[in-house]
Amino acid sequence: MSDDMKRDEYKPRAGSTTEELRDLVNQCIMSHNEEILVNLIFYLEKDYIDVARLGTLDAYDATWTHEDVLNYMTYHT
């Protein structure tokens, strides 16, 4: 299959449903794999900070709320 066909078939995922996330959390807890949840939260936070820094042209400060980030992006970039 050509790369063009693969690209055409790719559809970005909109995100997990609440039910899917709840199932993941329950599976992790029942199987004593809480470390998976810790890693997920850690990397989500890291990715959010990266996006916030990019979106604010590196003006992001760790004390900012999500609303602060959005306001900065709206009024200062």
Secondary structure, 3 states (H helix, E strand, C coil): CCHHHHHHHCCCCCCCCHHHHHHHHHHHHHCCCHHHHHHHHHHHHHHHHHHHHHHCCCCCCCCCCHHHHHHHHHHHC
